[in-house]
């Protein structure tokens, strides 16, 4: 079955132009409209009725899917979604996918059944049904990604520059004098892991310290940070600092340090990522990269409502981040 991407390729226009030519023909030139219509006829393209109705029927509900509803990082983003959606007359439906593809698909079916007007995905992949809608509607598909940005999704995203943020965190440690640095990253399949690892390694290259990096894997949870922290502390040449790709994993590393009698920051500096509300109340208070979690929620709603209104929208919105220096980092002994 032909998609609007096939039409776009044959007509030599963008998928967004195809979408406009089919749904709002007055917005494109006559010559472009004719090329699109010719491509449609040649390929036998038939617009999906259910997908098309998503543009015209409204439920007053927005669906948000999160990989782990218990993660306070996602909870803050959802708060931002609520804050932006409610004044616009939209209720928010929350789906906890538990990182399971079948759960992600079941929630995408809600959008297909027109039980919600739009979908905000706070994960790094699209389920098949959401992908079908994006293929059918192009830029008009009411699907937005928040925080776990990857260009492969092909939908608007709201995020920070994760590579640059990781680079800044590492530069802070190098400026303090650290050279042996441990990294607690995320799952191999998660794009955030690779973006932050690229940024961290980029900083290490600048300081000719790539060989001194020790990389351990986690899954962004406290438990995985604790396990990774124990492995780093057991190395023959223990790092003098650890950079964790989430605050929760940093909390796990702090717990491992307490268990092993390692003083933070005298014996080991620790840096997190996210700036959860609890991090400033830890002992010691955590140095971390601050993400604008509420703003991510606000912006995903703004972009999604723009799509629903048929307005032009950006491919992505990049928000600022900030290094928050607290008590968990200090020069090495």
N, C-alpha and C positions, 0 to 999 in steps of 0.2 A: 504494500500500500504506500503510495507516494505521500510525502510530508511537505510542509512548507519549506523545508531546507532543500528538498529536491526542486521545488518550484523556483526558489531563489537562485539556485545554481544555474538552472536552465535559462531563467530570465535575466541573469546577471545583475541581480539586486540583492539587498540584504533581506533576511527573514522578516525583520520588522516591517520593511516596505511591503512585502507580500501580505503580511497580516493587515496592514492598513489598506492595501488595495482591495482586499476581500471584505473587510468589515467597515471601513470608512473610506470609500473610493474618492470622495471629494478632497481628501488630503494629499492625493498624489496626482502627478501630471497625467494627461491623457495618454501620452506615449508610453509612460511606465505602466499605466493600467492595461494598455493593450498587450504589452509584452507579458505581463503577469497572466492575463486572461488566456493568451496563446499557450503559455506553459501549462496552465491548468488544464486546458482542453487536450493538449498533447499527452499529458501524463495521466489523464483521467482522475484528477484529484477531486475528492469529495470531502468538504469540511465536516468534521465530526460535530454532529448536532449537540451532543452533550457538552462538548468543549465550548462550542459557540454560545450556548445558553448561559455559561458561566459569566459572560460579559454583560448579560442583560437581566438576569434574575439575581435578587439579593436576599440574603438571609439575615444580615446584620450580625454575622459571626465570623471571627477570624480564628483559624486553627494554628496552634503553635506546637511543634513536636520537639522534644528535648531528649538527648541520649540518656540522661540520668536526672530525674526530678529531685533527687536528694542532694545533688551537688549545689552548694550555695552560689556558685558562679552563675549557673543557669537560672537559679531562683531570682537573682538580681536582674537579669535580662528580662525575665517574664514580668517582673514588677514594672520595668520600663515599658513593656508592651501594653500592659494594663493601663498605665498612666496616659499613654498616647491614644489608645483605642477607645476608652470609655467616653471621653469628651466628644468624640466623633460619632457616638451612637453605636459602637460595636461592642459586643460581648466577646470574651476570649475563651476558646476551648483549649484545654491543655492535654497533650498526649505524651506519656512517658514511654519511649520506645525501648528503653533498656538496651539500646544498641543492637536490637534484634531486627534483621531485615524484614521478617514477616510482620512484625508490629509496625514498622515504618510503612509498609505497604497497606496495612489495614487502615491506618490513619489517612493515607493519601486517597483511599477509596471514599472517604468522607467528602473530600473535595469533589471527586468525580460524581458522587451522588447529589451534589449541590446542597449539601447540608452545612456548608461553610462557603464564604465568599473568596477566601484566600488562605494561603498556607505560608507560614514562616517556619523554616527548617533551621534548627539550631544544631545541625550535625553536618558531616562532611560528604554525604551522599544523598542522591534522590532515589526514592523507590520507583519501580517501573511505571506505575500509574502517573506519578508526578512527571516523570520523564516524557511520557506520551503526551501529556498536556502541553509541556514546553515545546515538544516537536510540532504539535498541531497549531499552537497559538503564537509561538515565537515570543517576541517582546511583550505581547499582550497576556501571556500566561500569568495568573495571579499567584506566583510563587517567588519568595524572597529567601535568601540565605542570611543567617546572622552568625557572626564570629568565626566559624570554621571555614574560612574562605578557601576555595579552590576554583580556578578558572574553568575546569572541566565540567562543572555543574551547568554552566551556560545560563545562569540566572543572576539577577542583581544581588549583590552581597554588601553587607555592612560589617566592617572589620577594622582592625589596626594593621600596621605593617609589622607582622610578627618577627620577621628576620631582623629588621632594624631594632626592634625592642630587645631581642636577645643580644644583639651586638652591644647595645648600650649597657645591659646588665653585666656582660663580660668585661667591658671596658672599665666599669666601676671596680671590679675585682682586680684587674690588672693594674689600675691606678693605685690601688692599695698595696701592691707589691706581690700579689699571688701569682704563681706560675703553674703549680700543680692544682688543676681544677677538675672536680668531678661534675658530671652532668647527669641529672635524672630526667630522662625524656619520656615520651609517650609511646603509644603503640606504633608499630611499623606502618600500619595502614592509615594512620591519621596524618593529614597534610600539615597540621600545626606542628607536629613533631619535626617534620623535615624542614619546614620554614624556620623554626627556631634553632634547630641544629645547624642549618646553613649559616644563620647569623652568628651563632656562637663560634663556629669553626672559622668564620671570616675574621672575627676579632682575634682568635688564636693565631691565625696566619700573620696578622699584622705584628704580633708580638713573638713570632717564631716559637710558638708553644703548642703547636698542634699535637706533637708526640706526647705531651704531658697531660692531654685530656683523657679522662676515664669516663666512658659513657655507659650508663646503666639504663635499662628500660623500666617504665612503670605504666600505669594506665590512668594517671591523673588523680588517683585516690590516695587517701592517707595511708592505707595498708600497703600499697605498692611503694610509696615513698619510704615507709619504714623498712621494708625488705631491701630496697635499693640502698638505703643508707647503711644498713648493716653490712652489705657487700662492699661498699666503698670503704667503710671503716676497717674492714678486714684485709685490705690490700697491703702488701709489703711496704709500699711507699704510699702512705695515706695522703689524699689530697689535703691542701690547706684551706680549700673553699669548695663549696658545692652550689651549683646553680640548678634549681628545679623548675621544670616547665609548668608547674602549677603550685599555688599556695598550699593546697592540700598535701601534695607530695612533700613540700618543704616541712610541713607540720610532722609528717612521718619521719623525716630525717632528724628533726629536732628530738623526737621521741627516742630514736635509735641512739642519738648522742647522749641523752640522759641515762639510758640504760648502760652505756659503755663508759660512763664517767668522763665524757668529752665535753669540755666547756665551750659554749658558743657565746661570743666569738673568739675568745682567747686561743682556743685550740683549733677551731674550725669556723669559718665564716659561711653563712647560708643566705642564699637569695631565692625568693619565690617569684611567682608570676600570677597576676590577677588583681591583687590588693583587695582581698575579701575583708569584710568589716571586722572579722575577728583577729586579723593579723597584727593590728596595732596593740592588741591586748595580750599577746603572747609574752612569754618570758624566755628569751629577750624578744622585744618587738621586732617583727620581720621586715627586713629590707626586701622590696619587691617592685615589680613592674605593675603600674596601675593601669588597668583597662577601664574605659568609661562604660561600665556594664549597663547602667540605666539608659545612657545615650544610645547604645547599640539597640536596645529595645525600642526607644523612641523612633530612631531612624528607620528601622525595619518596617514599622507601621506607616511612617510617612511615605516611604517608597511604595509599599504595597497599596496604600489608598490611592496613590498617584496612578498606578497601573489600573486599578479598578475604575478610575475616572477617565481612563483613556488618554492620560497626559504623557508627554515624553518623560523618561526617567533615566537616571544614570545607570551605567553598567555596574558601578560599585561606589560605595561611600567609604572613604578611609578616614577614620577618626584618630585623634591624637592619643598618645600614651605618655606616661611619665614614670621616671625612676623615683621611687620613694625610699630614701635612705633612712634606716632606723638603727636599732641596736644590734642586729645580728651579723653585721659585717665590721671588720677591723683589719688592720695590717697583720700579716702573719708574724709569728714569733721569730 
